[in-house]
Amino acid sequence: MVGYASVNTPVGVAELRDLGADDLDTIVHFWYGSGDEFLDFLGIDRARLGTTEETRERFRLAIRTGDPDQQSLALAITVDGDFAGYTLLNRYTSAINYSHWHITNPRLRGGGLSTALYPHRIKAYFDLAPIERLIHQTRTRNLAVNRMLDKYVPIAETRHLDDPDGVALPGEFQLRYVLRKDVPSFFEKLAVSAKE
């Protein structure tokens, strides 16, 4: 498995690497063992989420193959060598691509992990896939994720989406757009925030 970044964070050494078949059980457990309250907060459409086997297959197909046309691509997030979460890129066209990420270990949420890995994660997407634009769509009520994104990318618009990407229910989302040329600035912003 290829590694893309290794970063010291307040919660340990975080790494971004290719997702592997050994990670699938943990992802399935995250989706089906986190409880209804958590899934409701995320706004998950249970019909779109599907069964455990459908979810396992969706992520199995997102394990990087090296095919430049692979539609979904997942990377694992680890902390001190232990699986801590994942990030997923769903590709449609050069300009329509969506990023999703989840810290699956609840003890590691809110510890700066997403902030520290954000530039590396985005760079990996653009390095691995022939995309020119990435779209973040986040629920307006997900304050922690939106605060993290505010450090890097401004909100372009806020609106109701009837058919959001992934397994989300319709609702109000903030949309942010990232272009390939934006990636170097994220590392500059990370350096500034590290000094604060």
C-alpha positions, 0 to 999 in steps of 0.5 A: 500500500502506498502512503501519501502523508505522515503528519504529527498531530495532537492525537498522534502520528497521522498517516494517509495511505491507500485503503486496503481490504483489511480496512473494510470491516472497520468501515462497515462497522462504522456505518452500521455500529455507530447508532441511529442518533449519529447517522441521523445527525449526519443526515444519512439516507438508510436506503442509499446506504443499503445493506452491509454487503452493499456498503462493503462492495462499494468500498471494495470497489474504491480500493485504488487500482491505478486505473485513471478512470476509477470512479471512486477512490478511497484512502485510509487515515491512520493514527499511530498505525491504527485505522482512524478513518477514511476519505473517499473521492467520487468522480463524475467529470473533470469538474464534478467530483465530491470528497467525503471523509469520516473519522471512524474512531470517535475518540479522535474526533475534534483533535485536529486530525482533519485539519492537519491532513486536509492539504495532504488529502486534497493533494492526493486526490489531484495527484491520483485522479485527472480532475480539475475541480473538487466540490465539498458539500457539507451540512450547515449543521455540521459545525465542526467540519465547516469550521475546519473547511473555513480555514482552507476554502470559502463557502461559495454558496449555501442551498438545499440539495435534493440529490446530494452526493453519496448516501446523504438525505436531501437538505441544506448544504454549504458548497465549496469549490477547490481547483487544482491550482488552489492546492499549494495555498493549503500548505501555506495556510496549514503552516500559518495555522500551526504557528497560531 
